[in-house]
Amino acid sequence: MSLLKIDYKSLREIPVKTTPENVREANEGLFRAKMTLPAAAKHCGMTQKEMKLTFFEYLKYNKPDYEIPQDTP
């Protein structure tokens, strides 16, 4: 096989199993803006819509842990 030919049959993504640890890592990555939504969904093995709904639930039950100063415009 030369460098210019690609065997497209072998280009498959291995499915990721959704575990609570993966979901927690993805939610924290989204909350801290260290992950994008597509990357977080792929990390968990979810669709983007499922990840978005899961993240909204995360935001509902986990309040912000930072303070906004009063003199901020």
Sequence and secondary structure as in RCSB ss.txt:
>XXXX:A:sequence
MSLLKIDYKSLREIPVKTTPENVREANEGLFRAKMTLPAAAKHCGMTQKEMKLTFFEYLKYNKPDYEIPQDTP
>XXXX:A:secstr
  SS   GGG         HHHHHHHHHHHHTTSS HHHHHHHHT  HHHHHHHHHHHHHHS   S   TT  
